[in-house]
Amino acid sequence: MVVKNESVIHGRYRVVILGGGIHGVGVAHDLASRGWCDVLVVEKSVLGGGTSSKSTKLIHGGLRYLQHPRDFPLVAEGLEERALLTKLAPDIVKPLPFIFPVMKKGGMPRFMIKIGLWLYDALSYGRSLGKHSWLSLDDALKEAPILDKAVFKGFYKFFDGQTDDLALVRRVAKSASQLGATIVEHASARHLSHDQNGWQVSIDVGGVTKVVTAKYVVNALGPWAHEFFEGSGIKPKVEGINNQGTHLLLRDLGLKSGLFLQSPDDGRIFFVLPWLGYTLIGTTEDIYTGRADDCQPEAKQVEYLLERCNRFLSVKLRAEDVIKTFAGMRWLARDVGSDISDTSRTHLVTEHKIGTDILYTIYGGKLTAYRALAEEIASKITKSFGDESPSKTHLPEAWAKEDSLPEEFRLPERFSRI
């Protein structure tokens, strides 16, 4: 699937995509599905090895985003893509039931939870994975035996989706490759400039520097996007901000459903999930201002998650129970004057245009809605070239067949390798 020999990189492409995360390979897949094979993706490490493999593993609309009416379209789009991905890649995108407990003290009142779940169902009308319902204590404990029944006065059940995010990235990349895109791992884009021939991209691959030209460049580097701009002397169009999420991997705690929990002190939402034979806990949200390569879970965030979990669970978790920790980042265009919790997750694509040559940069975007964002960018590119061919990534025939991840990406060693 992935070519590692620098000799395949030739001098000219219509599109060069920087970054082999979900958005980078998603754009390549969409273009290739329209018949555009003159597309190159360069990834400095392994596909999905950056923040795309360090998510909370959810394919969802984002129930918590319903707090802001401006984000209703984002939720609706996520719910539509959730339904589509469960059909296109059913082996790696699967429905998952969730329990949303109503606390005896603090937290969101029952009527507000009910309204939110009703709206969530309404926005997923015609593509629902199941409607929400009220659960008895006995039924809730069958789904999640680790819940501390003394803390709650009731439970709602609703449905969302879950995935192996690394497997999804590599499935999309394999689909793009089979349709004709060129994808190279261990290839670092070092510098970008422009002359009469178009964008000039310097790529370090296998110790050899290659310079390729392109009419369109897509900066899908996420948290590394502005670091690349700085090295190329390019001024960003907007201010970017890294939203860091912390995740903990623990042994299987017997969950059959995910837990949607809210800290009564600060209102933060976090999840306790069954995942691939383990239990996954995440996420907190904090602004991260350091270098993207240096991003690691902070001890205070690990302690925060364990302490909050222990308020709600009958099984008390300790630091020694944590098998792995990892931190993911979401690269957002910051709303002026807003803190991280109020910054919209709606994506933004900026343009640097010189003549008819365009550099696109991606901000925001959810794992769930990557396909729709990729289609949006690919449509801009193809239409500016006068090509009206439609995307085919919503069709099963545009997808590679099921396969498994290489041995080196099995859990729990995966997070050490990538």
GIQUIHU-V136035 format. One record per residue. N is the residue number from 1. RES is the residue in one small letter. PSI is psi in whole degrees, -180 to 180 (NA if undefined). Layout:
n=N res=RES psi=PSI
n=N res=RES psi=PSI
This chain:
n=1 res=m psi=-47
n=2 res=v psi=129
n=3 res=v psi=130
n=4 res=k psi=-2
n=5 res=n psi=119
n=6 res=e psi=-17
n=7 res=s psi=-19
n=8 res=v psi=-14
n=9 res=i psi=113
n=10 res=h psi=-172
n=11 res=g psi=-22
n=12 res=r psi=133
n=13 res=y psi=154
n=14 res=r psi=-38
n=15 res=v psi=128
n=16 res=v psi=128
n=17 res=i psi=125
n=18 res=l psi=114
n=19 res=g psi=124
n=20 res=g psi=39
n=21 res=g psi=-168
n=22 res=i psi=-36
n=23 res=h psi=-38
n=24 res=g psi=-51
n=25 res=v psi=-27
n=26 res=g psi=-43
n=27 res=v psi=-42
n=28 res=a psi=-43
n=29 res=h psi=-44
n=30 res=d psi=-46
n=31 res=l psi=-43
n=32 res=a psi=-33
n=33 res=s psi=-19
n=34 res=r psi=2
n=35 res=g psi=5
n=36 res=w psi=100
n=37 res=c psi=-13
n=38 res=d psi=60
n=39 res=v psi=133
n=40 res=l psi=131
n=41 res=v psi=128
n=42 res=v psi=127
n=43 res=e psi=127
n=44 res=k psi=-22
n=45 res=s psi=-117
n=46 res=v psi=152
n=47 res=l psi=129
n=48 res=g psi=5
n=49 res=g psi=-12
n=50 res=g psi=-135
n=51 res=t psi=-17
n=52 res=s psi=-21
n=53 res=s psi=10
n=54 res=k psi=38
n=55 res=s psi=-176
n=56 res=t psi=5
n=57 res=k psi=20
n=58 res=l psi=139
n=59 res=i psi=102
n=60 res=h psi=167
n=61 res=g psi=-31
n=62 res=g psi=73
n=63 res=l psi=-40
n=64 res=r psi=-21
n=65 res=y psi=-10
n=66 res=l psi=-5
n=67 res=q psi=-22
n=68 res=h psi=111
n=69 res=p psi=-29
n=70 res=r psi=-24
n=71 res=d psi=4
n=72 res=f psi=-45
n=73 res=p psi=-35
n=74 res=l psi=-43
n=75 res=v psi=-45
n=76 res=a psi=-41
n=77 res=e psi=-43
n=78 res=g psi=-40
n=79 res=l psi=-37
n=80 res=e psi=-44
n=81 res=e psi=-35
n=82 res=r psi=-48
n=83 res=a psi=-39
n=84 res=l psi=-44
n=85 res=l psi=-32
n=86 res=t psi=-21
n=87 res=k psi=-36
n=88 res=l psi=-34
n=89 res=a psi=64
n=90 res=p psi=-18
n=91 res=d psi=-20
n=92 res=i psi=-6
n=93 res=v psi=109
n=94 res=k psi=149
n=95 res=p psi=146
n=96 res=l psi=124
n=97 res=p psi=148
n=98 res=f psi=149
n=99 res=i psi=127
n=100 res=f psi=99
n=101 res=p psi=150
n=102 res=v psi=118
n=103 res=m psi=151
n=104 res=k psi=-37
n=105 res=k psi=128
n=106 res=g psi=-175
n=107 res=g psi=-176
n=108 res=m psi=132
n=109 res=p psi=158
n=110 res=r psi=-41
n=111 res=f psi=-34
n=112 res=m psi=-39
n=113 res=i psi=-44
n=114 res=k psi=-45
n=115 res=i psi=-45
n=116 res=g psi=-44
n=117 res=l psi=-36
n=118 res=w psi=-44
n=119 res=l psi=-39
n=120 res=y psi=-43
n=121 res=d psi=-42
n=122 res=a psi=-41
n=123 res=l psi=-21
n=124 res=s psi=16
n=125 res=y psi=130
n=126 res=g psi=-9
n=127 res=r psi=30
n=128 res=s psi=149
n=129 res=l psi=0
n=130 res=g psi=141
n=131 res=k psi=155
n=132 res=h psi=157
n=133 res=s psi=164
n=134 res=w psi=135
n=135 res=l psi=143
n=136 res=s psi=164
n=137 res=l psi=-44
n=138 res=d psi=-43
n=139 res=d psi=-37
n=140 res=a psi=-41
n=141 res=l psi=-25
n=142 res=k psi=-37
n=143 res=e psi=-35
n=144 res=a psi=80
n=145 res=p psi=-12
n=146 res=i psi=-3
n=147 res=l psi=139
n=148 res=d psi=104
n=149 res=k psi=-18
n=150 res=a psi=-17
n=151 res=v psi=-22
n=152 res=f psi=155
n=153 res=k psi=0
n=154 res=g psi=174
n=155 res=f psi=137
n=156 res=y psi=150
n=157 res=k psi=134
n=158 res=f psi=-179
n=159 res=f psi=144
n=160 res=d psi=-167
n=161 res=g psi=159
n=162 res=q psi=151
n=163 res=t psi=170
n=164 res=d psi=102
n=165 res=d psi=-38
n=166 res=l psi=-42
n=167 res=a psi=-37
n=168 res=l psi=-45
n=169 res=v psi=-46
n=170 res=r psi=-28
n=171 res=r psi=-43
n=172 res=v psi=-43
n=173 res=a psi=-42
n=174 res=k psi=-40
n=175 res=s psi=-44
n=176 res=a psi=-43
n=177 res=s psi=-43
n=178 res=q psi=-25
n=179 res=l psi=-2
n=180 res=g psi=-7
n=181 res=a psi=151
n=182 res=t psi=127
n=183 res=i psi=127
n=184 res=v psi=123
n=185 res=e psi=167
n=186 res=h psi=42
n=187 res=a psi=117
n=188 res=s psi=124
n=189 res=a psi=120
n=190 res=r psi=-34
n=191 res=h psi=148
n=192 res=l psi=133
n=193 res=s psi=-179
n=194 res=h psi=139
n=195 res=d psi=-164
n=196 res=q psi=-16
n=197 res=n psi=-6
n=198 res=g psi=-159
n=199 res=w psi=134
n=200 res=q psi=118
n=201 res=v psi=119
n=202 res=s psi=126
n=203 res=i psi=127
n=204 res=d psi=115
n=205 res=v psi=123
n=206 res=g psi=31
n=207 res=g psi=2
n=208 res=v psi=136
n=209 res=t psi=123
n=210 res=k psi=140
n=211 res=v psi=121
n=212 res=v psi=154
n=213 res=t psi=154
n=214 res=a psi=151
n=215 res=k psi=-37
n=216 res=y psi=140
n=217 res=v psi=135
n=218 res=v psi=116
n=219 res=n psi=95
n=220 res=a psi=36
n=221 res=l psi=-7
n=222 res=g psi=-125
n=223 res=p psi=-17
n=224 res=w psi=1
n=225 res=a psi=-46
n=226 res=h psi=-26
n=227 res=e psi=-40
n=228 res=f psi=-42
n=229 res=f psi=-44
n=230 res=e psi=-42
n=231 res=g psi=-18
n=232 res=s psi=1
n=233 res=g psi=30
n=234 res=i psi=133
n=235 res=k psi=124
n=236 res=p psi=153
n=237 res=k psi=-27
n=238 res=v psi=167
n=239 res=e psi=132
n=240 res=g psi=152
n=241 res=i psi=141
n=242 res=n psi=123
n=243 res=n psi=109
n=244 res=q psi=134
n=245 res=g psi=138
n=246 res=t psi=139
n=247 res=h psi=146
n=248 res=l psi=136
n=249 res=l psi=124
n=250 res=l psi=173
n=251 res=r psi=166
n=252 res=d psi=120
n=253 res=l psi=13
n=254 res=g psi=17
n=255 res=l psi=136
n=256 res=k psi=-17
n=257 res=s psi=156
n=258 res=g psi=157
n=259 res=l psi=128
n=260 res=f psi=104
n=261 res=l psi=153
n=262 res=q psi=128
n=263 res=s psi=125
n=264 res=p psi=-21
n=265 res=d psi=-48
n=266 res=d psi=0
n=267 res=g psi=3
n=268 res=r psi=140
n=269 res=i psi=136
n=270 res=f psi=164
n=271 res=f psi=146
n=272 res=v psi=117
n=273 res=l psi=142
n=274 res=p psi=134
n=275 res=w psi=113
n=276 res=l psi=42
n=277 res=g psi=7
n=278 res=y psi=-180
n=279 res=t psi=131
n=280 res=l psi=129
n=281 res=i psi=132
n=282 res=g psi=164
n=283 res=t psi=160
n=284 res=t psi=167
n=285 res=e psi=123
n=286 res=d psi=148
n=287 res=i psi=131
n=288 res=y psi=124
n=289 res=t psi=0
n=290 res=g psi=-173
n=291 res=r psi=140
n=292 res=a psi=-36
n=293 res=d psi=-20
n=294 res=d psi=2
n=295 res=c psi=122
n=296 res=q psi=155
n=297 res=p psi=135
n=298 res=e psi=145
n=299 res=a psi=-37
n=300 res=k psi=-30
n=301 res=q psi=-36
n=302 res=v psi=-45
n=303 res=e psi=-40
n=304 res=y psi=-49
n=305 res=l psi=-42
n=306 res=l psi=-43
n=307 res=e psi=-42
n=308 res=r psi=-42
n=309 res=c psi=-42
n=310 res=n psi=-17
n=311 res=r psi=-24
n=312 res=f psi=-15
n=313 res=l psi=147
n=314 res=s psi=-24
n=315 res=v psi=117
n=316 res=k psi=124
n=317 res=l psi=144
n=318 res=r psi=165
n=319 res=a psi=-32
n=320 res=e psi=-16
n=321 res=d psi=-13
n=322 res=v psi=120
n=323 res=i psi=-45
n=324 res=k psi=152
n=325 res=t psi=149
n=326 res=f psi=153
n=327 res=a psi=131
n=328 res=g psi=160
n=329 res=m psi=139
n=330 res=r psi=125
n=331 res=w psi=112
n=332 res=l psi=152
n=333 res=a psi=116
n=334 res=r psi=133
n=335 res=d psi=130
n=336 res=v psi=129
n=337 res=g psi=5
n=338 res=s psi=149
n=339 res=d psi=179
n=340 res=i psi=-34
n=341 res=s psi=-23
n=342 res=d psi=-4
n=343 res=t psi=128
n=344 res=s psi=144
n=345 res=r psi=-2
n=346 res=t psi=136
n=347 res=h psi=161
n=348 res=l psi=137
n=349 res=v psi=116
n=350 res=t psi=163
n=351 res=e psi=132
n=352 res=h psi=115
n=353 res=k psi=127
n=354 res=i psi=109
n=355 res=g psi=-123
n=356 res=t psi=6
n=357 res=d psi=133
n=358 res=i psi=137
n=359 res=l psi=118
n=360 res=y psi=141
n=361 res=t psi=133
n=362 res=i psi=131
n=363 res=y psi=142
n=364 res=g psi=-154
n=365 res=g psi=143
n=366 res=k psi=152
n=367 res=l psi=-44
n=368 res=t psi=-42
n=369 res=a psi=20
n=370 res=y psi=-39
n=371 res=r psi=-42
n=372 res=a psi=-40
n=373 res=l psi=-42
n=374 res=a psi=-41
n=375 res=e psi=-39
n=376 res=e psi=-46
n=377 res=i psi=-44
n=378 res=a psi=-36
n=379 res=s psi=-38
n=380 res=k psi=-44
n=381 res=i psi=-51
n=382 res=t psi=-38
n=383 res=k psi=-35
n=384 res=s psi=-19
n=385 res=f psi=-2
n=386 res=g psi=15
n=387 res=d psi=119
n=388 res=e psi=14
n=389 res=s psi=137
n=390 res=p psi=159
n=391 res=s psi=149
n=392 res=k psi=13
n=393 res=t psi=-9
n=394 res=h psi=-1
n=395 res=l psi=139
n=396 res=p psi=-32
n=397 res=e psi=-13
n=398 res=a psi=1
n=399 res=w psi=143
n=400 res=a psi=157
n=401 res=k psi=165
n=402 res=e psi=145
n=403 res=d psi=-178
n=404 res=s psi=159
n=405 res=l psi=150
n=406 res=p psi=156
n=407 res=e psi=-35
n=408 res=e psi=-10
n=409 res=f psi=15
n=410 res=r psi=155
n=411 res=l psi=158
n=412 res=p psi=2
n=413 res=e psi=-17
n=414 res=r psi=-45
n=415 res=f psi=-14
n=416 res=s psi=-30
n=417 res=r psi=-29
n=418 res=i psi=NA
